[in-house]
Amino acid sequence: MKLPRDPDRLITIDMKKAQISLLVLSLIAIAIGFLLAGIIHSEFTIHITFKKFLLFLVYYFVGIILHEFFHLLGFILWGKCRWSDLVFGINKELGIAYAGTKKTLRNHTMKKALLLPFWLTGLLPFIVGIYLNDGPLIVASAFLIGGAAGDFAMYKQLREVSDDAYIIDDLQLPQLYVYDDDPHQNET
């Protein structure tokens, strides 16, 4: 990836740590989800069937697709990106789905776009799953909450950066380039 100049800071995540966080967050969310559903519905049973397992897989894979879509939606809504500015797909080497933008964004915009999928594919369906006492939805959304671990790791680092900083998304790796001032200001 060709950058306009050397970044002032690099935001990156340790994939091994992110995967451990994913698992821990997911397991904690599953426990909390079933506990709350048991309290609200005055019953606590876990009954795994093939149909429920398939339903979990459907919820989870649709959730992964929606997670990346909501990143893109955040870039469009808050970053004023066009469809041609967006990039998405699957990185087979890292085993992750990704969504990014070719457009330079302000930090406050990137932070919103990073967390939008957590709210809409993790927390919201998690609450709905608890309300409906829907085990497969609780588990799938718990894994999607855990799946936002990488987004949270980047968000945490971006909180240390000025909201007016400029961010360039790396389109091959899960990292962001931070510039204190407009990196394109001296380009001809």
C-alpha positions in Angstrom: 0.0 0.0 0.0 1.4 3.4 -1.0 1.0 6.0 1.7 1.3 9.8 1.0 4.1 9.9 3.7 5.2 8.1 6.8 2.4 8.0 9.4 2.7 9.7 12.7 1.4 6.6 14.4 0.4 3.0 13.5 -2.6 1.3 15.0 -2.4 -2.4 14.8 -3.8 -5.4 16.6 -2.1 -8.6 17.8 -4.3 -11.3 16.1 -3.4 -13.9 18.7 -4.6 -11.6 21.5 -7.7 -10.7 19.6 -8.6 -14.3 19.1 -8.2 -15.0 22.8 -10.3 -12.0 23.6 -12.9 -13.2 21.1 -13.2 -16.5 22.8 -13.2 -15.1 26.4 -15.8 -12.3 25.5 -18.0 -14.9 23.7 -18.0 -17.3 26.6 -18.7 -14.6 29.1 -21.6 -13.3 26.9 -23.0 -16.8 26.5 -23.0 -17.3 30.2 -24.6 -13.9 30.9 -27.1 -14.4 28.1 -28.4 -17.7 29.3 -28.4 -16.5 32.9 -30.5 -13.5 32.1 -32.8 -15.5 29.8 -33.2 -18.0 32.7 -34.1 -15.3 35.2 -36.5 -13.4 32.9 -38.3 -16.5 31.7 -38.1 -18.4 35.0 -36.5 -21.4 33.4 -33.0 -22.5 32.6 -32.6 -25.3 30.1 -30.0 -25.9 27.5 -31.3 -28.3 24.8 -29.0 -28.7 21.8 -30.6 -30.1 18.7 -29.4 -30.3 15.1 -32.0 -27.8 14.1 -30.8 -25.3 16.7 -27.2 -25.8 15.7 -28.1 -25.1 12.1 -30.0 -22.0 13.2 -27.0 -20.9 15.2 -24.8 -21.3 12.0 -27.2 -19.3 9.9 -27.5 -16.5 12.5 -23.7 -16.5 12.9 -22.7 -16.4 9.2 -25.4 -13.8 8.4 -24.2 -11.8 11.4 -20.6 -11.9 10.1 -21.7 -10.5 6.7 -23.9 -7.9 8.4 -20.9 -7.0 10.7 -18.8 -6.1 7.7 -21.7 -4.4 6.0 -22.3 -2.1 9.0 -18.6 -1.1 8.9 -19.2 0.0 5.3 -22.5 1.7 6.2 -20.6 3.7 8.9 -18.0 4.8 6.3 -20.9 5.9 4.0 -23.0 7.6 6.7 -20.3 9.4 8.7 -17.3 9.4 6.3 -19.3 10.4 3.2 -17.7 7.6 1.3 -19.0 6.5 -2.1 -19.4 2.8 -3.0 -16.3 3.0 -5.1 -14.3 4.0 -1.9 -15.2 0.8 -0.2 -13.4 -2.5 0.0 -14.6 -5.8 1.5 -13.9 -9.5 1.3 -12.2 -12.4 3.2 -8.5 -12.5 4.1 -7.9 -16.3 3.8 -4.4 -16.0 5.3 -5.7 -14.3 8.5 -9.0 -16.2 8.4 -11.0 -13.0 8.8 -13.7 -11.1 6.9 -12.9 -7.4 6.4 -14.4 -4.1 5.3 -12.4 -1.0 4.7 -12.3 2.3 2.8 -9.8 3.8 0.4 -10.8 7.3 1.6 -8.9 9.1 4.4 -11.3 9.6 7.4 -11.1 11.7 10.5 -10.6 9.7 13.7 -14.1 10.5 15.2 -15.6 9.0 12.0 -13.4 5.9 12.1 -14.3 5.3 15.8 -18.0 5.4 15.0 -17.6 3.1 12.0 -15.5 0.6 14.1 -18.2 0.2 16.8 -21.4 0.3 14.7 -21.3 -3.5 14.0 -20.9 -4.3 17.7 -24.1 -2.4 18.5 -26.2 -3.8 15.5 -24.9 -7.4 15.1 -23.8 -8.1 18.6 -25.6 -6.3 21.4 -29.0 -5.7 19.7 -29.6 -9.3 18.7 -28.2 -10.5 22.0 -30.9 -8.5 23.8 -33.5 -9.8 21.4 -32.3 -13.3 21.9 -32.6 -13.0 25.7 -36.1 -11.4 25.4 -37.3 -14.2 23.0 -35.4 -16.9 25.0 -33.8 -17.9 21.7 -30.6 -19.9 22.5 -29.2 -20.0 19.0 -29.6 -16.2 18.7 -28.0 -15.7 22.1 -25.0 -17.8 21.2 -24.5 -16.4 17.7 -24.8 -12.8 18.9 -22.4 -13.6 21.8 -19.8 -14.8 19.3 -20.4 -11.6 17.3 -19.9 -9.6 20.4 -16.6 -11.5 20.9 -15.9 -11.0 17.2 -15.8 -7.3 17.8 -12.6 -7.8 19.9 -10.4 -6.5 17.1 -12.6 -3.5 16.6 -12.4 -2.8 20.3 -8.6 -3.1 20.3 -8.3 -0.6 17.5 -10.9 1.7 19.1 -9.0 1.7 22.4 -5.8 2.8 20.6 -7.7 5.5 18.6 -9.1 7.0 21.8 -5.5 8.1 22.5 -5.5 10.1 19.3 -7.1 13.4 18.6 -10.6 13.2 17.1 -9.4 15.5 14.3 -6.5 13.2 13.3 -6.6 11.7 9.8 -6.8 7.9 9.5 -5.9 5.8 6.5 -7.2 2.2 6.5 -4.8 -0.5 5.4 -6.7 -2.6 2.9 -4.6 -5.8 3.3 -3.9 -5.9 7.0 -5.9 -5.1 10.2 -4.1 -1.8 10.8 -4.7 1.9 10.6 -2.2 4.8 9.7 -2.7 7.9 11.8 -1.7 11.4 10.7 -1.9 14.4 13.0 -2.5 16.7 10.0 -3.9 16.1 6.5 -1.5 13.6 4.8 -2.6 14.7 1.3 -2.1 18.5 1.8 1.2 18.7 -0.1 0.2 16.3 -2.9 0.0 17.8 -6.4 
